[in-house]
Amino acid sequence: MDDLMKEHARFANKASFSKTQDSMQQVLAALEKARADIVANPNGTPLHITKAKSGIKSSFDVANSNLKDVNSASKSYEKALNKVWKLPVDDDEEDALASQSYLINRAIAMHLLREGQFDVASTFFREANEASTINGHSGIKSPNPRTDKQELSWEIKSERLQAQFAEMYHILDELKNKQNLDPAITWATNHSEQLESRGSNLEFELCRLRFVSLFLGYDGNGNFEGDVDMDADDTGYPASVLRAATYAREAFAPFQDRYMADIHKLVGAMAYWQNMPDSPYADLFSPYAAWDDVCSSFTREFCSLLGLSPSSPLFIACTAGSIALPILSKVRSIMRTKRTEWTTQEELPVEIPLPPDYMFHSIFVCPVSKEQATDANPPKMMPCGHVICYESLKSISKNARFKCPYCPAESHPKEAKSVYL
């Protein structure tokens, strides 16, 4: 992997077309100058052409040299990639996605939209569909749209997603670069019911961050209005603290039932305005990490309301694949050497050490059989609230009333409900 990172750094340094672009600009400039000179003095045409040829040749030499460096770096990087990640493929192996290229194209298009690369996404969408017309594959659209009556036309869906992600990136730009909370608070207020139904803390987090910003002397839009020790009022408190108190009375009222303990801490901390860094509430009034947390929370909630994951599935798949491929490649070579086969269909032959953030599916292990639940053996909850797997339920009950193995309650197998994790 270290060799690959070195090749990646080398490729990043070498794979630049800036010199080529500059050389082409010089060629265009030389041609335009020659044309202007010929128009001004037609009798000197041979001389003007000779002068232009000299400059153009040197510019092309620089461009070709740059392209050779890029090509050499690209080949070295490709070799390094193949050395680390290239898996042996049998000629008789079937590519599971060969007949569903539209799914890969959709994943790429969705990733570009999620990353805010709207122009690139539009170009990719258009060229993928043009290629499908020429080569006969399915482009981005499903080849059998009747199988999913809820599927929208991708032209319409992509336009909607582009507008929604454009809004998200505008709000994130205001948060990250301008520390302006207004657009995010407005969005959270407009979607308050949906966020509340999800149990989201975003709306309160935004209001809390505005309170902290006002307390520290900011106006809530990233503009510093003065130090907390300045502009003291007749009450003995600085103007910034008084502004924060006024905002707290207005903004925190709707959150009293759910966040009363947090509100008490924020308001009570006002008594320590003279020495906040040494107070027990210093962590609450350190906004630097809070801005990153709010941006992450906003991205997560915005995507959730769209029915999407907060991270790009394509990015996750590529990252997880890059971690798993070297391990699977080694397992594959061992299996070839020992002439063994991979006999289990529903699990990998070895453990893949993925990061904790990539653990998306909860695992239920039956307390009776000590086996992991599967689609064929799902978890079942009895009326008493205890959960065991379906096979254990059948074994214990024998299709009659039975006693729960963990409490005295009795029930019938028909009363058990499926549990979805």
C-alpha positions in Angstrom: 0.0 0.0 0.0 2.9 2.4 0.7 4.2 1.9 -2.9 0.7 2.7 -4.2 0.6 5.9 -2.1 4.0 6.9 -3.5 2.8 6.3 -7.1 -0.4 8.2 -6.3 1.6 11.2 -5.1 3.9 11.0 -8.2 0.8 10.8 -10.4 -0.8 13.8 -8.7 2.4 15.8 -9.3 3.0 14.7 -12.9 -0.6 14.4 -14.2 -1.1 18.1 -14.8 -2.2 19.5 -18.1 -1.4 23.1 -17.2 1.7 23.3 -19.3 -0.1 21.8 -22.2 -2.9 24.3 -21.8 -0.4 27.2 -21.6 1.4 25.9 -24.7 -1.9 25.7 -26.7 -2.8 29.2 -25.6 0.6 30.4 -26.9 -0.1 28.6 -30.2 -3.5 30.3 -30.6 -1.9 33.7 -29.7 0.9 33.1 -32.3 -1.7 32.3 -35.0 -3.9 35.3 -34.2 -0.8 37.5 -34.3 0.3 36.1 -37.6 -3.2 36.6 -39.1 -3.2 40.2 -37.8 0.2 40.9 -39.3 -0.8 39.4 -42.7 -3.9 41.5 -42.8 -1.9 44.6 -42.0 1.0 43.8 -44.4 0.0 41.1 -47.1 3.4 41.6 -48.8 5.2 40.2 -45.8 3.1 37.0 -45.6 6.1 34.5 -45.9 8.0 36.3 -43.2 5.1 36.3 -40.8 4.4 32.7 -41.4 8.1 31.8 -40.8 8.1 33.7 -37.5 4.8 32.0 -36.4 6.2 28.5 -37.3 9.1 28.9 -34.9 7.0 29.9 -31.9 4.3 27.3 -32.7 6.9 24.5 -33.0 8.5 25.3 -29.6 5.0 25.4 -28.0 4.1 22.0 -29.5 7.4 20.6 -28.2 6.6 21.7 -24.6 3.0 20.3 -24.9 4.2 16.9 -26.2 6.9 16.7 -23.5 4.2 17.3 -20.8 1.9 14.7 -22.3 4.7 12.1 -22.3 5.2 12.8 -18.6 1.4 12.5 -17.9 1.3 9.2 -19.9 4.3 7.8 -18.1 2.9 8.6 -14.7 -0.5 7.2 -15.7 1.0 3.9 -16.7 3.0 3.6 -13.6 0.0 4.3 -11.4 -2.1 1.8 -13.4 0.6 -0.9 -12.8 0.7 -0.1 -9.1 -3.1 -0.4 -8.9 -3.1 -3.7 -10.7 -0.4 -5.0 -8.4 -2.4 -4.3 -5.3 -6.0 -4.8 -6.3 -6.2 -6.8 -9.5 -8.1 -10.0 -8.8 -7.7 -13.2 -10.9 -10.8 -13.7 -13.0 -11.8 -16.9 -14.6 -12.9 -16.9 -18.2 -16.1 -18.7 -17.3 -17.0 -16.3 -14.5 -20.2 -14.3 -14.9 -20.2 -10.6 -14.3 -23.3 -10.0 -12.2 -23.6 -6.4 -13.3 -22.8 -6.9 -17.0 -26.5 -6.8 -17.9 -27.4 -4.0 -15.5 -25.0 -1.3 -16.5 -27.8 1.3 -15.8 -27.4 0.6 -12.1 -23.7 1.6 -12.2 -24.5 4.6 -14.3 -27.2 5.7 -11.8 -24.8 5.3 -8.9 -22.2 7.5 -10.7 -24.9 10.1 -11.7 -26.2 10.2 -8.1 -22.7 10.5 -6.6 -22.0 13.5 -8.9 -25.3 15.1 -7.9 -24.6 14.6 -4.2 -21.2 16.1 -4.6 -22.6 19.2 -6.2 -21.0 18.5 -9.6 -24.1 19.4 -11.4 -22.6 20.2 -14.8 -20.6 17.0 -14.8 -23.7 15.0 -13.8 -25.7 16.5 -16.6 -23.0 15.7 -19.1 -22.6 12.2 -17.8 -26.4 11.7 -17.9 -26.6 12.9 -21.5 -23.6 10.9 -22.8 -24.7 7.7 -21.0 -28.0 7.8 -22.7 -26.5 8.7 -26.1 -24.1 5.7 -25.7 -27.1 3.5 -24.9 -28.8 4.5 -28.2 -25.7 3.6 -30.1 -24.5 0.5 -28.3 -27.9 -0.8 -27.2 -27.3 -0.9 -23.5 -29.6 0.7 -21.0 -27.8 3.9 -20.1 -29.3 5.3 -16.9 -32.9 4.5 -17.4 -34.2 1.1 -16.3 -34.7 -1.3 -19.3 -37.9 -2.5 -17.7 -39.5 0.5 -16.0 -42.9 -1.3 -15.7 -41.4 -3.4 -12.9 -41.3 -0.3 -10.7 -44.4 1.8 -10.9 -43.0 4.3 -8.5 -39.9 5.0 -10.6 -39.8 8.6 -11.9 -38.3 9.6 -15.1 -34.6 10.2 -14.5 -34.8 13.5 -16.3 -37.4 14.7 -13.8 -35.8 13.1 -10.8 -32.3 14.4 -11.6 -33.6 17.9 -12.0 -35.4 17.7 -8.6 -32.4 16.3 -6.9 -30.1 18.9 -8.4 -32.4 21.7 -7.1 -32.5 20.1 -3.6 -28.8 19.5 -3.4 -28.1 23.0 -4.7 -30.1 24.2 -1.7 -28.2 22.0 0.7 -24.8 23.2 -0.6 -25.9 26.8 -0.4 -26.9 26.3 3.3 -23.6 24.4 4.0 -21.6 27.2 2.4 -23.3 29.7 4.6 -22.6 27.6 7.7 -19.0 26.6 7.0 -17.6 29.7 5.2 -19.7 32.5 6.5 -21.0 31.1 9.8 -24.4 32.4 8.9 -27.1 30.4 10.7 -30.2 32.1 9.1 -30.6 29.8 6.1 -30.2 26.6 8.2 -32.6 27.8 10.9 -35.2 28.8 8.3 -34.9 25.3 6.6 -35.1 23.5 10.0 -38.2 25.6 10.9 -39.9 24.8 7.6 -39.3 21.1 8.2 -39.9 21.1 11.9 -42.6 18.5 11.9 -40.6 16.1 9.8 -37.5 16.5 12.0 -39.6 16.1 15.2 -41.1 12.9 13.9 -37.5 11.6 13.3 -36.4 12.6 16.8 -33.9 14.9 15.4 -31.9 17.4 17.5 -31.0 19.7 14.6 -33.3 22.5 15.2 -32.3 22.9 18.8 -28.6 22.5 17.9 -28.9 25.4 15.5 -30.6 27.6 18.1 -28.1 26.6 20.7 -25.2 27.6 18.4 -26.8 30.9 17.7 -27.2 31.5 21.4 -23.5 30.7 22.0 -22.5 33.0 19.0 -24.5 35.9 20.4 -23.0 35.3 23.9 -19.5 35.4 22.4 -20.1 38.7 20.7 -21.2 37.6 17.2 -24.4 38.6 15.5 -25.4 35.1 14.4 -24.3 35.7 10.8 -20.6 35.4 11.5 -20.0 39.1 12.1 -18.1 40.0 15.3 -19.8 42.9 17.1 -17.4 43.3 20.0 -15.7 41.6 22.9 -17.8 40.2 25.7 -16.1 42.6 28.1 -17.1 45.6 26.2 -20.3 47.8 26.1 -21.5 46.8 29.6 -25.2 47.8 30.2 -26.6 49.3 33.4 -27.3 45.7 34.5 -23.6 45.0 34.7 -23.7 42.5 31.8 -22.1 43.1 28.4 -24.4 43.8 25.5 -23.5 40.4 23.9 -24.7 38.6 27.0 -28.0 40.6 27.0 -28.5 39.8 23.4 -28.1 36.1 24.1 -30.5 36.3 27.0 -33.1 38.0 24.8 -32.7 35.4 22.1 -33.0 32.6 24.7 -36.4 33.8 25.9 -37.7 33.9 22.3 -36.1 30.8 20.7 -35.9 28.2 23.5 -39.6 28.4 24.5 -40.7 25.6 22.0 -37.9 23.3 23.2 -38.6 23.4 27.0 -40.4 20.0 27.2 -37.6 18.1 25.5 -34.4 20.1 26.3 -35.1 21.8 29.6 -31.8 20.4 31.2 -29.7 21.8 28.3 -31.5 25.1 28.4 -30.8 25.4 32.2 -27.1 24.8 31.6 -26.9 27.4 28.8 -28.8 30.1 30.7 -27.1 29.3 34.0 -23.7 29.7 32.3 -24.4 33.4 31.8 -23.4 34.0 35.4 -19.8 33.0 34.4 -19.5 35.5 31.6 -16.4 37.1 33.1 -14.4 33.9 33.3 -16.1 31.4 31.0 -12.9 29.5 29.9 -12.4 28.5 33.6 -16.0 27.7 34.3 -17.8 24.3 34.3 -19.5 25.4 31.1 -16.4 26.0 29.0 -17.1 23.1 26.7 -20.6 24.4 25.9 -19.2 27.8 24.8 -16.4 26.5 22.5 -18.1 27.0 19.1 -15.3 25.7 16.9 -16.2 22.0 17.0 -19.9 22.9 17.2 -19.9 24.3 13.7 -18.5 21.0 12.3 -21.1 19.0 14.3 -24.0 21.2 13.1 -22.8 20.9 9.5 -22.7 17.1 9.8 -26.1 17.0 11.5 -27.6 19.2 8.8 -26.2 17.1 6.0 -27.5 13.9 7.7 -31.0 15.2 8.3 -31.3 16.9 4.8 -30.4 13.6 3.1 -32.6 11.6 5.4 -35.7 13.7 4.4 -34.8 12.9 0.8 -34.7 9.2 1.6 -30.9 9.1 1.1 -28.0 8.1 3.2 -25.8 11.0 4.4 -22.7 9.6 2.6 -22.5 8.7 -1.1 -23.1 4.9 -1.5 -20.7 4.9 -4.4 -17.9 6.4 -2.2 -18.7 3.9 0.5 -18.7 1.0 -1.9 -15.4 2.1 -3.4 -13.7 2.6 -0.1 -15.0 -0.7 1.4 -13.9 -2.4 -1.8 -10.4 -0.9 -1.7 -10.1 -2.3 1.8 -11.5 -5.7 1.0 -9.9 -6.4 -2.4 -6.4 -7.2 -1.2 -7.7 -9.5 1.5 -10.1 -11.3 -0.9 -7.3 -11.5 -3.5 -5.1 -13.3 -1.0 -7.9 -15.7 0.0 -8.5 -16.4 -3.7 -4.9 -17.3 -4.3 -4.9 -19.6 -1.3 -8.1 -21.3 -2.4 -6.6 -21.8 -5.9 -3.4 -23.3 -4.4 -5.3 -25.7 -2.1 -7.9 -26.4 -4.7 -10.8 -25.5 -2.3 -14.0 -23.8 -3.1 -16.0 -21.0 -1.4 -19.1 -23.0 -0.2 -20.9 -20.4 1.9 -23.2 -18.1 -0.2 -24.4 -15.6 2.5 -21.1 -14.7 4.1 -17.5 -13.9 3.3 -14.8 -16.5 3.9 -12.8 -14.1 6.1 -13.5 -11.1 8.3 -13.1 -7.8 6.5 -11.8 -5.1 9.0 -14.1 -2.2 7.9 -14.3 1.0 9.9 -17.1 1.3 12.5 -18.8 3.9 10.3 -19.3 1.3 7.7 -21.2 -1.1 9.9 -24.7 -0.4 8.7 -26.7 -3.6 9.6 -27.6 -4.6 13.1 -26.9 -8.3 13.9 -29.2 -10.4 16.1 -27.9 -13.6 17.7 -30.5 -15.9 19.0 -30.0 -16.4 22.8 -31.3 -20.0 22.5 -29.4 -21.4 19.5 -26.5 -18.9 19.6 -26.9 -18.5 15.8 -27.1 -15.3 13.9 -30.5 -14.4 12.4 -30.9 -14.6 8.6 -33.7 -14.0 6.2 -34.7 -17.6 6.4 -34.4 -17.6 10.2 -35.6 -14.1 11.3 -36.0 -12.9 14.9 -39.4 -13.3 16.4 -40.7 -11.4 19.5 -43.1 -13.1 21.8 -45.9 -11.3 23.7 -43.7 -11.0 26.8 -41.2 -9.0 24.8 -38.4 -11.6 24.6 -36.9 -12.3 21.2 -35.6 -15.5 19.7 -35.1 -16.8 16.2 -37.8 -18.5 14.2 -36.2 -21.9 14.2 -35.8 -21.8 18.0 -39.4 -20.8 18.3 -40.5 -23.8 16.3 -38.3 -26.1 18.2 -39.5 -25.0 21.6 -43.2 -24.6 20.8 -43.8 -27.6 18.6 -46.7 -25.6 17.2 -48.5 -25.4 20.6 -48.6 -23.1 23.6 -45.2 -22.9 25.3 -43.4 -21.2 28.1 -40.9 -18.5 27.3 -37.4 -19.7 28.0 -36.6 -16.5 29.8 -39.7 -15.7 31.8 -42.9 -17.6 33.1 -45.1 -16.1 30.4 -46.9 -18.5 28.0 -47.9 -17.9 24.4 -48.7 -19.5 21.1 -46.3 -19.3 18.1 -48.9 -17.5 16.1 -48.7 -14.6 18.6 -45.1 -14.0 17.9 -44.3 -10.9 15.7 -41.4 -10.5 13.3 -38.7 -8.1 14.3 -36.9 -5.9 11.7 -33.5 -4.6 12.5 
